[in-house]
Amino acid sequence: MVFNKNNVEKHFTASALIINKEKKVLLVNHRKLGVWLYPGGHVEWNETPDETVVREVKEETGLNVEIISDRDSTLSDLEADVSVLHHPYVILCEKINGDNQHYHLDLIYLCKIENEENSELHYNPKESSDIRFFSLEDLNNINLFPNFRKLLEKILKQKVPTEE
C-alpha cells in the first residue's frame, strides 16, 4: 500500500555524509530507532539547510565540518545580499511513522571534518548510543535501513572530493 503524501506534514531536515581520509563514513547509532544513521536533524526556523547540517553535526558528534557538496559561487551578489547554498548530494522523502506520522524532506550533504587529525568524537547520549566510522566492508555487520545501505555503498565506492 502506498501512503498518500499529499495530506501529511512534511519537515525539512539536513543530514551529513562525512567521509574521513581513510575512506570511512561516520555514523551514529540512533537510540530510538536502533539503526545506524548519518548525523542530521530538522531545519530550524530562520536557518538555512547549510547552517542546519553544520549545527547538527556539531551537536551530535562534537565535530566541526565543512560542506564539500557543489555550489556555484559565481551566482552570489554581495550588493544584493544573494548567496549560494550548497547542492545536496541527494534529497530523500522519508516517511516517519509513529504518533505524529509525517515525512522528512532530507537534504543530504557531503562533508569533511575540519582539522581531522585533532578532532575527537563525542556522541549525544539523548539521541544516540554510539558513534563510529565504518568502511564499505563494515556495513555488512551493522543494522541499517535497506535504502540507506544502498546510499552508503554508493558514496563509499565513489571518489569523494576532499576539497571544494
C-alpha positions as CSV (number, residue, x, y, z in Angstrom):
1,M,0.0,0.0,0.0
2,V,1.4,3.4,-1.0
3,F,0.9,6.1,1.7
4,N,-0.7,9.3,0.4
5,K,1.9,12.0,0.8
6,N,-0.5,14.9,-0.1
7,N,-2.3,15.1,3.2
8,V,0.7,14.6,5.5
9,E,3.1,17.1,7.1
10,K,6.5,17.5,5.6
11,H,9.5,18.7,7.6
12,F,12.8,19.8,6.1
13,T,15.8,18.1,7.5
14,A,19.5,18.3,6.6
15,S,22.0,15.4,7.1
16,A,25.7,14.9,6.6
17,L,27.6,12.2,4.8
18,I,31.0,12.6,6.4
19,I,33.8,10.6,4.8
20,N,37.2,10.7,6.5
21,K,40.7,10.4,4.9
22,E,40.6,6.6,5.5
23,K,37.5,6.4,3.2
24,K,35.2,5.6,6.1
25,V,31.8,7.1,6.7
26,L,30.7,8.5,10.1
27,L,27.5,7.0,11.6
28,V,25.7,7.4,14.8
29,N,23.6,4.6,16.4
30,H,20.2,6.1,16.7
31,R,18.9,5.3,20.2
32,K,15.2,5.4,19.4
33,L,15.3,3.5,16.0
34,G,18.1,1.1,16.9
35,V,19.9,1.6,13.5
36,W,23.0,3.4,12.3
37,L,22.4,6.7,10.5
38,Y,24.2,9.8,9.5
39,P,24.1,12.9,11.7
40,G,21.4,15.4,10.9
41,G,18.2,16.9,12.0
42,H,15.4,19.4,11.4
43,V,16.0,22.7,9.7
44,E,15.0,25.3,12.3
45,W,13.1,28.5,11.6
46,N,15.4,31.2,10.4
47,E,18.1,28.7,9.5
48,T,19.4,27.6,6.1
49,P,20.0,23.9,5.3
50,D,23.7,24.6,5.2
51,E,23.6,26.0,8.7
52,T,21.5,23.1,9.9
53,V,23.8,20.4,8.8
54,V,26.9,22.1,10.3
55,R,25.0,22.7,13.6
56,E,23.5,19.2,13.8
57,V,26.9,17.5,13.1
58,K,28.5,19.6,15.9
59,E,25.6,18.7,18.4
60,E,25.6,15.0,17.5
61,T,29.3,14.3,17.1
62,G,31.3,17.2,18.5
63,L,32.9,17.7,15.1
64,N,33.3,20.9,13.0
65,V,32.6,20.1,9.4
66,E,32.8,21.9,6.1
67,I,30.2,21.1,3.4
68,I,32.0,20.0,0.2
69,S,29.0,19.5,-1.9
70,D,28.9,21.6,-5.1
71,R,27.8,25.2,-5.2
72,D,28.1,27.9,-7.9
73,S,29.6,30.8,-6.1
74,T,29.6,32.9,-9.3
75,L,25.8,33.4,-8.7
76,S,26.4,35.2,-5.4
77,D,25.8,39.0,-5.3
78,L,27.1,40.8,-2.2
79,E,25.5,44.1,-3.1
80,A,22.0,42.5,-3.5
81,D,22.7,40.2,-0.4
82,V,22.4,37.0,-2.5
83,S,24.4,34.0,-1.5
84,V,24.6,30.5,-3.0
85,L,23.9,27.5,-0.9
86,H,25.4,24.0,-1.4
87,H,23.7,21.5,-3.6
88,P,22.6,18.4,-1.7
89,Y,24.2,15.1,-2.7
90,V,20.7,13.6,-2.7
91,I,17.3,14.6,-1.4
92,L,15.1,11.9,0.2
93,C,11.5,12.0,1.1
94,E,11.3,9.7,4.1
95,K,8.1,8.5,5.8
96,I,8.4,8.8,9.6
97,N,6.0,6.5,11.5
98,G,4.7,7.0,15.0
99,D,2.1,9.1,16.8
100,N,2.7,12.1,14.5
101,Q,3.2,10.4,11.1
102,H,5.0,12.8,8.8
103,Y,7.7,13.0,6.1
104,H,11.2,14.3,6.3
105,L,12.4,16.0,3.1
106,D,16.0,15.2,3.9
107,L,18.7,17.3,2.1
108,I,21.9,15.2,2.4
109,Y,25.3,16.9,2.0
110,L,28.8,15.7,1.5
111,C,31.0,17.0,4.3
112,K,34.6,16.8,5.5
113,I,35.9,17.2,9.0
114,E,37.8,20.4,9.7
115,N,41.2,19.7,11.2
116,E,40.5,15.9,11.2
117,E,43.8,15.0,12.9
118,N,42.9,17.0,16.0
119,S,39.2,16.1,16.2
120,E,37.5,13.9,18.8
121,L,34.2,12.2,18.5
122,H,31.5,12.8,21.2
123,Y,28.0,11.5,20.7
124,N,24.9,13.0,22.3
125,P,23.5,10.3,24.7
126,K,20.0,11.7,24.3
127,E,19.9,10.8,20.7
128,S,22.5,8.0,20.1
129,S,24.2,5.2,21.9
130,D,27.4,5.1,19.9
131,I,29.3,6.8,17.1
132,R,31.9,5.3,14.7
133,F,33.5,5.3,11.3
134,F,32.7,2.4,9.0
135,S,34.3,1.1,5.9
136,L,32.4,-0.4,3.0
137,E,33.1,-3.9,4.3
138,D,31.9,-2.9,7.8
139,L,28.4,-2.1,6.5
140,N,27.6,-5.8,6.3
141,N,27.8,-6.2,10.0
142,I,25.6,-3.3,11.2
143,N,21.9,-2.6,11.3
144,L,20.9,-0.2,8.5
145,F,17.7,0.7,6.6
146,P,18.0,-1.0,3.2
147,N,17.9,2.2,1.2
148,F,20.4,3.8,3.5
149,R,22.7,0.8,3.0
150,K,22.5,1.4,-0.8
151,L,23.3,5.1,-0.3
152,L,26.3,4.4,1.8
153,E,27.6,1.7,-0.6
154,K,27.2,4.2,-3.5
155,I,29.1,7.0,-1.7
156,L,31.9,4.8,-0.4
157,K,32.5,3.4,-3.9
158,Q,32.8,6.9,-5.4
159,K,35.8,9.2,-5.4
160,V,34.7,11.8,-2.9
161,P,36.4,15.2,-3.2
162,T,38.3,16.3,-0.1
163,E,38.4,20.0,-1.1
164,E,35.8,22.3,-2.5
